[in-house]
Amino acid sequence: MSDALDQLEEPTSFLRQLADEGRIQDLVDAVTEFDLHPSDVADLIEGLEVEEQRTLVRTLPIELASEALAEMEDGDERDELLASLDVGKTAAILHELADDDAADLIGDLEPSEQDRILAALPAEEAVEIRELLAYDEESAGGLMTTDLVSISDVLTAEEAIAEVRRQGREVEDFYSIFVIDGASRLLGTVGLDDLILADPQLSVSDLVEEAPVQVPAEMDQEDVGRLLSRYNLVSVPVVTTDGQLLGRITFDDVIDVIEAEQTEDILRLAGVSDDEEVRADWREAIRTRLPWLALNLVTISIASSVVLGFEALFENAYYLAMLMPIVAGMGGNAGTQALAVTVRRIALTDGLLEQKSDAVSKELLVGLANGLSLGVLAAIVVWVVTFVNPALPPALPLVVMGALWANILLSGFVGAFIPTVLDRFGIDPAVASSIFLTTFTDLVGFLLLLSLASALLGL
């Protein structure tokens, strides 16, 4: 088997073949032989049937199984897989992980199941994980790890280096050395290079620098991500209200948060519930999307009911039926553009000097210019049609231009105004779904076109 593996240049298809054939032990041997990254193993597990997933996880080496489970998408599939393992296996998997990853892994299990698993761990590890589980999973406390390197400000540089060496053997990938006082309050950070190059007898208190950012445990994880991104940090300390150091959040955890938040915003903008997993099957997709589509059916019916007030107009102006979807559709597209840009602008605007409200005035100007340009272009096209077909009223180009211009202008304004107002009230602006926006643009577009036609065409 080893010789055959050595001859393979691309392992993916071979591993997939082993999985499809149910050769789990051969699959485990191949995964080990190829020295796959845990993320790749996680992808492999997610592509298997339920029973094959369980068999593979039970068979993999503990260290690789733990890292692969931590890399899997958070959701019911991972929870069910973890719950299917015996308590001893699960405890061994958690033992291999950092405390924050371990807490994430069992965070969605039933409390009774969590208690059974934690009881099988060493007492100190179980206490650390329980403390992290007490925080909201979408807060800084739920995101942080208590594994860090901290030194007292009263140490000399020489003593501090020895302490860093001692703690560093137990801490994975530490990027900052935190300096604390006798009450464990955070004083700042010190660079490892500064510590090494300093005079051995120099006090750490003379080397400490104020931490660029420190966050409370209750801060929303999305805000933490913005801070790390804005100030280009690799980690940020988490502190209590009186400044005691609780833990740290590293950039690799924040990357996952940013990805999850962006996915959630995209789904909400499209009118898809964020309960739907991206990799969910068709049954889950139906369950989460059907209510939104049913709501859309109701709202679009309201918009279409505007037409009932202009029955007499259609008896003499059948051509308006062709123009209605053009005016409404262009307004919908313009409004969706404004909505998407504004929601993203709000998400990225975290500086003290930046103004979020500028988006509304900007979109008004954009709608004014784009609406006029497109309105004139559409009017020229309609004028050519009326020239070829004299039966059409000569004022029709003015009707189209006015309706299109006004609808694009209003759509841009609403597309920026709704998320801006929601943000000011502390509501996620992404819930300003395009479903409601397009309903507005359809209703206003129909009303504008038919009202202008009634006024200018003399019908």
FIKOLTI-845051 format. One line per 2 residues: number of its first residue (from 1); their letters; for each residue z, x, y of C-alpha. Coordinates in steps of 0.02 Angstrom, whole numbers, plus 50000, padded with zeros to 5 digits. Layout:
<rs>
NUM) A) Z:X:Y | ...
</rs>
This chain:
<rs>
1) MS) 50000:50000:50000 | 50045:50140:50121
3) DA) 49877:50228:50094 | 49784:50065:50127
5) LD) 49882:50036:50286 | 49843:50211:50349
7) QL) 49657:50172:50338 | 49671:50016:50447
9) EE) 49625:50037:50630 | 49667:49859:50682
11) PT) 49821:49786:50594 | 49814:49611:50669
13) SF) 49688:49533:50550 | 49770:49615:50400
15) LR) 49942:49550:50447 | 49871:49377:50476
17) QL) 49791:49382:50304 | 49957:49428:50223
19) AD) 50042:49286:50317 | 49909:49159:50267
21) EG) 49925:49212:50086 | 50115:49196:50092
23) RI) 50144:49377:50043 | 50303:49393:50144
25) QD) 50370:49551:50064 | 50203:49638:50089
27) LV) 50205:49573:50267 | 50377:49649:50298
29) DA) 50319:49815:50225 | 50164:49812:50335
31) VT) 50262:49769:50492 | 50380:49914:50458
33) EF) 50237:50032:50417 | 50142:49989:50575
35) DL) 50302:50006:50678 | 50259:49849:50776
37) HP) 50344:49812:50940 | 50470:49669:50928
39) SD) 50363:49564:51046 | 50217:49577:50925
41) VA) 50331:49532:50780 | 50391:49381:50880
43) DL) 50211:49323:50903 | 50184:49344:50717
45) IE) 50338:49240:50675 | 50285:49101:50795
47) GL) 50117:49088:50706 | 50195:49054:50534
49) EV) 50248:48893:50450 | 50433:48850:50460
51) EE) 50479:48908:50285 | 50380:49069:50304
53) QR) 50469:49102:50470 | 50638:49087:50387
55) TL) 50588:49197:50240 | 50516:49331:50354
57) VR) 50669:49337:50469 | 50786:49345:50320
59) TL) 50686:49488:50246 | 50657:49595:50402
61) PI) 50778:49737:50442 | 50922:49671:50546
63) EL) 50881:49774:50702 | 50698:49720:50704
65) AS) 50741:49538:50664 | 50865:49531:50808
67) EA) 50745:49605:50935 | 50602:49493:50876
69) LA) 50709:49336:50891 | 50762:49388:51066
71) EM) 50577:49406:51113 | 50527:49234:51047
73) ED) 50495:49092:51168 | 50654:48999:51209
75) GD) 50644:48826:51131 | 50677:48713:50983
77) ER) 50577:48822:50863 | 50688:48974:50891
79) DE) 50848:48870:50889 | 50803:48788:50723
81) LL) 50755:48955:50649 | 50920:49033:50701
83) AS) 51020:48883:50638 | 50935:48897:50468
85) LD) 51007:49070:50437 | 51176:49095:50356
87) VG) 51321:49136:50472 | 51336:49315:50413
89) KT) 51153:49352:50446 | 51160:49272:50619
91) AA) 51317:49368:50664 | 51235:49531:50608
93) IL) 51084:49490:50717 | 51194:49457:50870
95) HE) 51291:49617:50839 | 51130:49717:50864
97) LA) 51091:49637:51032 | 51156:49663:51207
99) DD) 51282:49530:51255 | 51162:49439:51374
101) DA) 51025:49430:51241 | 51152:49371:51112
103) AD) 51214:49235:51230 | 51035:49179:51265
105) LI) 50998:49173:51080 | 51140:49054:51033
107) GD) 51156:48967:51202 | 51063:48809:51149
109) LE) 51149:48789:50980 | 51282:48656:50955
111) PS) 51457:48713:51010 | 51521:48697:50832
113) EQ) 51380:48808:50770 | 51416:48935:50907
115) DR) 51600:48939:50858 | 51558:48973:50675
117) IL) 51441:49116:50720 | 51557:49195:50849
119) AA) 51703:49187:50726 | 51606:49307:50615
121) LP) 51589:49436:50755 | 51717:49566:50808
123) AE) 51841:49485:50930 | 51789:49591:51080
125) EA) 51604:49550:51059 | 51641:49366:51035
127) VE) 51744:49360:51195 | 51605:49443:51297
129) IR) 51476:49320:51232 | 51590:49170:51262
131) EL) 51617:49226:51442 | 51428:49231:51471
133) LA) 51404:49062:51386 | 51525:48986:51512
135) YD) 51399:49013:51653 | 51253:48899:51688
137) EE) 51105:48971:51593 | 50996:48966:51750
139) SA) 51123:49057:51859 | 51150:49241:51893
141) GG) 51303:49235:51779 | 51198:49166:51637
143) LM) 51069:49301:51664 | 51182:49453:51681
145) TT) 51247:49577:51554 | 51421:49650:51560
147) DL) 51355:49813:51487 | 51351:49935:51633
149) VS) 51412:50104:51692 | 51548:50100:51825
151) IS) 51658:50240:51894 | 51810:50245:52006
153) DV) 51793:50303:52185 | 51942:50421:52164
155) LT) 51854:50530:52035 | 51774:50696:52077
157) AE) 51589:50722:52043 | 51633:50827:51891
159) EA) 51749:50693:51820 | 51622:50557:51861
161) IA) 51484:50646:51762 | 51598:50656:51610
163) EV) 51638:50469:51629 | 51453:50425:51644
165) RR) 51418:50521:51485 | 51556:50429:51394
167) QG) 51503:50255:51450 | 51317:50292:51440
169) RE) 51324:50312:51251 | 51370:50127:51237
171) VE) 51256:50057:51373 | 51070:50027:51352
173) DF) 50951:50077:51492 | 51069:50094:51640
175) YS) 50979:50118:51806 | 51124:50119:51928
177) IF) 51299:50191:51926 | 51418:50067:52008
179) VI) 51570:50128:52103 | 51727:50021:52102
181) DG) 51902:50034:52175 | 52067:50012:52084
183) AS) 52050:49823:52085 | 51874:49831:52008
185) RL) 51795:49778:52174 | 51619:49843:52199
187) LG) 51607:49978:52332 | 51425:50023:52305
189) TV) 51317:50134:52197 | 51287:50319:52175
191) GL) 51127:50400:52118 | 51133:50504:51960
193) DD) 51038:50643:52047 | 51164:50643:52190
195) LI) 51305:50653:52065 | 51231:50798:51969
197) LA) 51185:50898:52124 | 51350:50869:52214
199) DP) 51490:50996:52224 | 51595:50968:52065
201) QL) 51754:50941:52167 | 51676:50821:52293
203) SV) 51749:50646:52286 | 51640:50502:52228
205) SD) 51697:50407:52383 | 51597:50532:52486
207) LV) 51438:50498:52384 | 51444:50309:52368
209) EE) 51309:50206:52456 | 51320:50022:52492
211) AP) 51228:49916:52363 | 51068:49846:52443
213) VQ) 51101:49676:52364 | 51245:49597:52270
215) VP) 51242:49419:52207 | 51374:49290:52159
217) AE) 51378:49228:51980 | 51330:49052:52038
219) MD) 51167:49103:52123 | 51010:49022:52050
221) QE) 50912:49141:51939 | 50752:49109:52037
223) DV) 50836:49170:52197 | 50894:49326:52104
225) GR) 50715:49359:52052 | 50656:49346:52231
227) LL) 50787:49470:52289 | 50741:49600:52159
229) SR) 50557:49577:52199 | 50581:49582:52387
231) YN) 50687:49740:52389 | 50601:49826:52242
233) LV) 50762:49844:52141 | 50778:49883:51956
235) SV) 50950:49803:51942 | 51072:49704:52048
237) PV) 51262:49688:52030 | 51345:49519:52002
239) VT) 51514:49497:52087 | 51652:49369:52108
241) TD) 51693:49289:52276 | 51819:49428:52312
243) GQ) 51694:49565:52265 | 51749:49608:52088
245) LL) 51608:49677:51981 | 51563:49559:51839
247) GR) 51399:49628:51773 | 51220:49673:51816
249) IT) 51049:49593:51806 | 50901:49705:51763
251) FD) 50720:49685:51810 | 50661:49651:51630
253) DV) 50767:49492:51625 | 50703:49440:51796
255) ID) 50522:49459:51740 | 50553:49327:51606
257) VI) 50635:49213:51736 | 50489:49229:51857
259) EA) 50365:49190:51719 | 50464:49037:51665
261) EQ) 50484:48972:51844 | 50300:48995:51882
263) TE) 50252:48905:51722 | 50368:48762:51770
265) DI) 50292:48749:51944 | 50114:48748:51876
267) LR) 50156:48610:51753 | 50241:48506:51886
269) LA) 50096:48526:52006 | 49981:48459:51871
271) GV) 50094:48311:51838 | 50153:48379:51669
273) SD) 50337:48372:51627 | 50416:48544:51615
275) DE) 50497:48484:51452 | 50332:48522:51367
277) EV) 50323:48695:51291 | 50160:48786:51326
279) RA) 50138:48814:51139 | 50194:48638:51091
281) DW) 50093:48539:50964 | 49991:48384:51004
283) RE) 50134:48263:50969 | 50247:48347:51097
285) AI) 50103:48351:51222 | 50076:48164:51203
287) RT) 50262:48128:51225 | 50276:48226:51387
289) RL) 50108:48185:51467 | 50087:48000:51427
291) PW) 50224:47940:51548 | 50144:48035:51692
293) LA) 49972:47966:51650 | 50044:47790:51639
295) LN) 50122:47814:51811 | 49954:47878:51874
297) LV) 49871:47720:51807 | 49990:47617:51912
299) TI) 49969:47719:52071 | 49779:47730:52060
301) SI) 49774:47541:52032 | 49868:47519:52196
303) AS) 49742:47630:52285 | 49596:47536:52209
305) SV) 49669:47368:52263 | 49619:47412:52442
307) VL) 49441:47367:52394 | 49491:47186:52364
309) GF) 49514:47161:52551 | 49331:47203:52585
311) EA) 49241:47091:52460 | 49122:47020:52591
313) LF) 49075:47195:52648 | 49011:47244:52475
315) EN) 48896:47092:52467 | 48791:47167:52607
317) AY) 48830:47353:52588 | 48816:47400:52404
319) YL) 48784:47582:52453 | 48966:47601:52507
321) AM) 49015:47601:52323 | 48922:47766:52304
323) LM) 49007:47844:52456 | 49186:47794:52411
325) PI) 49215:47924:52273 | 49139:48060:52383
327) VA) 49259:48029:52527 | 49410:48005:52413
329) GM) 49366:48153:52300 | 49342:48275:52445
331) GG) 49509:48221:52519 | 49593:48246:52350
333) NA) 49523:48421:52331 | 49574:48471:52508
335) GT) 49749:48400:52484 | 49772:48489:52317
337) QA) 49722:48654:52398 | 49850:48629:52537
339) LA) 49983:48576:52412 | 49957:48728:52299
341) VT) 49956:48853:52442 | 50109:48776:52525
343) VR) 50213:48770:52365 | 50171:48952:52330
345) RI) 50207:49001:52509 | 50378:48919:52500
347) AL) 50414:49010:52337 | 50369:49179:52413
349) TD) 50449:49152:52585 | 50620:49229:52567
351) GL) 50629:49340:52720 | 50743:49301:52866
353) LE) 50601:49314:52991 | 50475:49207:52898
355) QK) 50444:49025:52943 | 50406:48899:52806
357) SD) 50365:48757:52926 | 50212:48849:52992
359) AV) 50120:48787:52837 | 50103:48610:52907
361) SK) 50025:48663:53072 | 49914:48786:52980
363) EL) 49848:48653:52860 | 49819:48534:53006
365) LV) 49705:48662:53088 | 49619:48700:52923
367) GL) 49592:48514:52891 | 49527:48489:53066
369) AN) 49397:48627:53048 | 49349:48595:52866
371) GL) 49344:48407:52891 | 49228:48423:53041
373) SL) 49114:48546:52953 | 49101:48444:52794
375) GV) 49089:48281:52891 | 48941:48344:52992
377) LA) 48858:48413:52834 | 48880:48246:52744
379) AI) 48817:48152:52896 | 48658:48256:52899
381) VV) 48626:48219:52716 | 48656:48032:52742
383) WV) 48545:48035:52897 | 48403:48105:52793
385) VT) 48430:47968:52665 | 48429:47833:52801
387) FV) 48271:47909:52872 | 48186:47895:52703
389) NP) 48258:47722:52673 | 48252:47623:52838
391) AL) 48343:47478:52754 | 48505:47576:52773
393) PP) 48597:47554:52939 | 48568:47697:53064
395) AL) 48755:47709:53101 | 48797:47752:52920
397) PL) 48801:47942:52951 | 48936:47914:53084
399) VV) 49039:47811:52961 | 49030:47947:52828
401) MG) 49069:48086:52952 | 49220:47996:53025
403) AL) 49292:47944:52857 | 49269:48115:52778
405) WA) 49336:48210:52928 | 49491:48100:52945
407) NI) 49529:48100:52757 | 49518:48290:52740
409) LL) 49627:48310:52895 | 49760:48190:52831
411) SG) 49753:48260:52654 | 49785:48437:52715
413) FV) 49930:48377:52821 | 50010:48277:52679
415) GA) 49980:48416:52553 | 50083:48535:52661
417) FI) 50207:48409:52732 | 50274:48337:52568
419) PT) 50328:48503:52487 | 50397:48567:52653
421) VL) 50508:48413:52674 | 50564:48419:52492
423) DR) 50611:48602:52512 | 50717:48563:52666
425) FG) 50813:48434:52565 | 50843:48560:52425
427) ID) 50719:48479:52305 | 50596:48584:52208
429) PA) 50433:48568:52308 | 50330:48578:52150
431) VA) 50379:48398:52109 | 50257:48346:52245
433) SS) 50136:48315:52104 | 49950:48306:52132
435) IF) 49960:48134:52050 | 50045:48062:52203
437) LT) 49940:48163:52324 | 49773:48108:52251
439) TF) 49834:47928:52250 | 49866:47943:52437
441) TD) 49697:48024:52471 | 49606:47891:52369
443) LV) 49694:47750:52459 | 49667:47823:52633
445) GF) 49488:47874:52592 | 49440:47700:52535
447) LL) 49528:47621:52684 | 49447:47737:52811
449) LL) 49271:47717:52743 | 49277:47529:52727
451) SL) 49365:47502:52893 | 49240:47612:52987
453) AS) 49097:47525:52898 | 49161:47356:52952
455) AL) 49183:47414:53132 | 49021:47516:53157
457) LG) 48895:47432:53043 | 48927:47255:53106
459) L) 48943:47187:52930
</rs>
